[in-house]
Amino acid sequence: MPMSQEIVLAEPRGFCAGVDRAIEIVERALTKFGRPIYVRHEIVHNTYVVNDLKAKGAIFIEELSDVPAGATLVFSAHGVSKAIQEEAQQRGFHIFDATCPLVTKVHVEVAKLHREGFEFIMIGHKGHPEVEGTMGQLDSGIHLVEGVDDVAHVSPTQTTKLAVVTQTTLSVDDAAEILNAVKARFPQVREPKQQDICYATQNRQDAVKLLSPQVDIVIVVGSPTSSNSNRLREVAIKLGTVSYMVDSAEELKAEWFEGKRRVGLTAGASAPEILVRQVIERIKALGAISVRTMDGLTETIKFPLPKGLKMEGEDAAPLQHLR
């Protein structure tokens, strides 16, 4: 059987604006304030990125009690609960918030509607730090559903003021299915004014939907903890295409490519392009002879950095990091 002959790259793939911003916040804090910089939770869910920042002087923690008084602390891109924010302020840390602005938008909406008397149904994955952060904006009145079956068991105290919010990195199709079940049970439910699922998650899933029918196998570059990377693999599988997710090129197995003439390749929003390049070289070593990029959207969104991280004499040009 012939080995793979062509690699087809999804477009867009890899880093989104929120991930770019989060990594840049840590790198700038290290440059400006020196090592160590403490980061609550993995800044983004990618092993390579986390190890790279560790080598530069970032220390990743889960408990604020592990951070010395007066230290510089960065909140991860996934966001944190009100309780974590308050504890960090009480401990006197120098805080930079790398929460993705699209996650912050959900937090702001929750706070606004809560003041108006709303309860919430949150569509998301239990235990994911983004879900914990969003649900932690309130002391009560926010109910998690992970799938359609959970909707039947939700017990809000009232249904006249009920709103839906979602984790930003879900499968677009799965979230829509769950939302339909919520609307069937609670017809008056308030939907998000704009889709909570982020533009980058949507764009990468759309690209995989275009890619999958054109190839014999889809490889997703992403870490096991990355929600949006896992969703890309699921999208390909639902379309009937064999798909694997790898954290690095070393995880690729030669037998995956036996008899496969066209290999699709994408990367989650927290996976750097350097890993994609390494995967390409490994697949080439297994027999691929050409690489082409699909036509796709070009993303131009860039989020501003928090105050206090501009370098002396710096113009608007960003630092170069793991692009």
C-alpha positions in Angstrom: 0.0 0.0 0.0 1.4 3.5 -0.8 2.3 5.8 2.0 0.7 9.3 2.3 1.6 11.4 -0.7 0.2 14.8 0.3 -0.4 16.8 3.5 -3.3 19.3 3.4 -3.1 22.1 6.1 -6.3 23.4 7.5 -6.8 27.2 7.5 -7.1 28.7 10.0 -5.3 26.6 12.6 -3.2 27.1 15.7 -3.0 30.2 17.9 -5.9 32.5 18.4 -5.8 36.1 19.6 -6.7 35.1 23.2 -3.8 32.6 23.4 -1.4 35.0 21.7 -2.3 37.7 24.3 -2.0 35.3 27.3 1.4 34.1 26.3 2.6 37.6 25.6 1.4 38.8 29.0 3.6 36.1 30.7 6.6 36.9 28.5 6.3 40.6 29.0 5.9 40.2 32.8 9.1 38.1 32.9 11.0 40.7 30.8 9.7 43.6 32.8 9.7 42.2 36.4 12.2 39.4 36.2 11.8 35.8 37.2 9.9 34.2 38.7 6.4 35.1 37.5 3.6 33.0 39.0 0.8 31.8 36.8 -2.4 30.3 38.2 -3.2 27.2 36.2 -1.6 26.4 32.8 -1.6 29.8 30.9 -3.1 27.9 28.0 -3.6 24.1 27.6 -0.5 23.2 25.7 2.5 21.2 27.0 5.0 22.8 24.8 4.0 26.4 25.6 3.9 25.7 29.3 7.4 24.0 29.3 8.8 26.9 27.2 7.5 29.5 29.7 8.7 27.4 32.7 12.2 27.5 31.1 11.9 31.3 30.9 11.0 31.6 34.6 7.3 31.1 34.9 6.0 29.0 37.9 2.6 27.4 37.4 0.5 26.9 40.5 -3.1 25.9 41.4 -3.2 27.2 45.0 -2.6 30.9 45.7 -1.0 29.8 49.0 1.9 28.6 46.9 2.6 32.2 45.8 4.9 34.3 48.0 3.6 37.7 49.3 4.3 40.6 46.9 4.9 38.3 43.9 3.6 38.9 40.4 0.7 36.7 39.5 -1.0 36.0 36.1 -4.4 34.5 35.8 -4.7 32.0 32.9 -6.6 32.6 29.7 -9.5 30.5 31.0 -10.5 33.0 33.7 -11.0 32.6 37.4 -13.8 32.8 39.9 -14.7 35.8 42.0 -13.3 34.0 45.1 -9.9 33.5 43.4 -9.8 37.2 42.3 -10.7 38.4 45.8 -8.2 36.1 47.5 -5.4 37.2 45.2 -6.1 40.9 45.9 -6.2 40.2 49.6 -2.8 38.5 49.5 -1.4 41.6 47.9 -0.1 40.1 44.6 0.8 42.2 41.6 -1.9 40.8 39.3 -2.1 40.6 35.5 -5.3 39.1 34.1 -4.7 37.0 31.0 -8.4 35.9 30.8 -9.4 35.8 27.1 -11.6 38.8 26.5 -14.2 36.5 25.0 -14.4 34.7 28.3 -14.5 38.0 30.1 -17.5 38.9 27.9 -19.4 35.9 29.3 -18.5 36.9 32.9 -19.8 40.4 32.3 -23.0 39.1 30.8 -23.5 36.8 33.8 -23.0 39.6 36.3 -25.3 42.0 34.4 -28.2 39.5 34.1 -27.7 38.3 37.7 -28.3 41.8 38.8 -31.6 41.7 36.8 -32.7 38.5 38.7 -31.7 35.9 36.2 -30.6 32.3 36.9 -28.4 30.5 34.4 -27.9 27.2 32.6 -24.3 26.8 31.6 -23.4 24.4 28.7 -19.9 23.1 29.3 -17.5 20.4 30.7 -17.5 19.9 34.4 -14.0 20.5 35.9 -12.7 22.6 33.0 -11.1 25.8 34.4 -13.2 28.1 32.2 -16.4 26.5 33.4 -15.2 26.8 37.0 -14.3 30.5 36.4 -17.7 31.3 34.8 -19.8 29.5 37.4 -17.6 31.0 40.1 -18.8 34.5 39.1 -21.9 33.7 41.2 -22.5 32.1 44.6 -25.6 30.3 43.3 -28.2 30.2 40.5 -26.0 28.8 37.7 -26.6 25.2 36.7 -24.2 23.1 34.5 -25.3 20.8 31.7 -22.8 18.7 29.9 -25.1 17.0 27.4 -28.7 16.8 26.2 -29.6 14.2 28.9 -28.6 16.6 31.7 -31.2 19.2 30.6 -34.1 17.1 32.0 -32.5 17.2 35.5 -31.9 20.9 35.8 -33.8 22.4 38.7 -33.8 26.3 38.6 -35.8 28.0 41.3 -37.8 29.9 38.7 -38.1 29.8 34.9 -39.4 33.3 34.0 -35.8 34.7 34.2 -33.5 32.0 32.9 -30.5 32.6 30.5 -28.0 30.3 28.8 -24.3 30.8 28.6 -21.7 28.4 27.1 -18.1 27.5 27.5 -16.3 29.2 24.6 -14.4 26.1 23.3 -17.3 23.6 22.8 -18.2 21.8 19.6 -20.5 24.3 17.8 -22.9 21.4 16.7 -23.0 19.8 20.2 -23.7 23.1 21.9 -26.5 23.9 19.4 -28.1 20.5 20.1 -28.0 21.0 23.9 -29.3 24.5 23.5 -32.3 23.2 21.5 -33.0 20.8 24.3 -32.9 23.6 26.8 -35.3 25.7 24.7 -37.6 22.8 24.4 -37.9 22.4 28.2 -37.7 26.2 28.9 -39.3 28.0 26.0 -38.8 31.4 27.6 -35.0 30.9 28.1 -32.8 33.9 27.1 -30.2 32.9 24.6 -26.8 34.7 24.3 -27.1 37.9 22.3 -24.1 36.7 20.4 -22.8 33.1 20.3 -20.6 32.5 23.3 -18.5 30.0 21.4 -15.4 32.0 20.3 -14.7 32.9 16.7 -11.5 30.9 16.7 -13.2 27.7 17.9 -15.9 28.2 15.3 -13.4 28.9 12.5 -11.2 25.9 13.3 -14.1 23.6 13.4 -15.5 25.0 10.1 -12.0 24.4 8.5 -12.0 20.8 9.7 -15.5 20.3 8.2 -14.1 21.4 4.9 -10.9 19.4 5.3 -12.2 16.1 6.4 -14.0 15.0 3.2 -10.9 15.8 1.2 -8.5 13.6 3.1 -8.1 10.0 4.4 -6.9 10.9 7.9 -6.9 14.1 10.1 -4.1 14.8 12.6 -4.9 17.4 15.2 -1.9 19.0 17.0 -3.0 19.7 20.6 -2.6 18.7 24.2 -5.0 16.2 25.9 -6.2 19.0 28.3 -7.1 21.3 25.4 -10.9 21.4 25.0 -10.9 23.0 21.6 -8.3 20.6 20.2 -10.4 17.6 21.4 -13.4 19.1 19.7 -11.5 19.3 16.3 -10.8 15.6 16.5 -14.4 14.8 17.3 -15.6 16.9 14.3 -13.4 14.9 11.9 -14.6 11.6 13.4 -18.3 12.6 13.2 -17.7 13.2 9.5 -16.4 9.7 9.1 -12.7 10.5 8.8 -10.1 8.7 10.9 -8.5 11.2 13.3 -5.8 11.3 15.9 -4.6 14.0 18.3 -0.9 14.4 19.1 0.9 16.6 21.6 4.1 16.3 19.5 5.6 14.8 16.4 7.0 11.9 18.5 3.5 10.6 19.1 2.8 9.9 15.4 2.7 6.2 14.5 3.8 5.0 11.1 0.9 2.5 10.9 -1.6 5.4 11.0 -0.5 6.5 7.5 -0.3 3.1 5.8 -2.4 3.3 2.6 -3.4 6.9 3.3 -2.8 9.1 0.2 -3.9 12.4 1.7 -3.3 13.6 5.3 -5.2 16.5 6.8 -3.4 18.5 9.5 -4.8 21.1 11.9 -3.9 22.5 15.3 -5.9 23.6 18.3 -6.0 27.3 19.3 -3.4 26.8 22.0 -0.9 24.8 19.8 2.1 26.7 18.4 3.0 26.5 14.7 6.4 25.1 15.5 4.7 21.9 16.5 2.8 21.8 13.2 6.1 22.2 11.3 7.6 19.3 13.3 4.6 17.1 12.6 4.9 17.9 8.9 8.6 16.9 8.9 7.8 13.6 10.6 5.0 12.8 8.1 7.3 13.7 5.2 9.8 11.2 6.7 7.1 8.6 6.5 6.5 9.2 2.8 4.6 12.4 2.2 6.0 14.4 -0.8 4.0 17.6 -0.9 2.3 20.1 1.4 -0.5 22.5 0.5 -2.7 24.8 2.5 -6.5 24.9 2.1 -8.1 28.1 1.2 -9.6 29.6 4.4 -10.3 32.6 6.5 -7.4 34.8 7.6 -7.9 36.0 11.2 -6.8 39.5 12.0 -8.2 40.0 15.5 -5.8 41.2 18.1 -6.7 41.9 21.8 -5.0 44.7 23.7 -2.7 43.9 26.6 -3.4 44.9 30.2 -1.9 48.2 31.4 1.5 48.1 32.9 3.2 45.8 30.4 4.5 48.2 27.9 8.2 48.3 27.7 10.2 51.6 27.9 10.6 53.2 24.5 8.5 50.6 22.9 6.2 51.3 20.0 3.1 49.3 19.2 5.1 46.3 17.9 4.5 43.1 20.0 7.2 40.9 21.3 7.9 37.9 19.2 7.2 34.6 20.9 5.9 31.1 19.9 4.2 32.1 16.7 
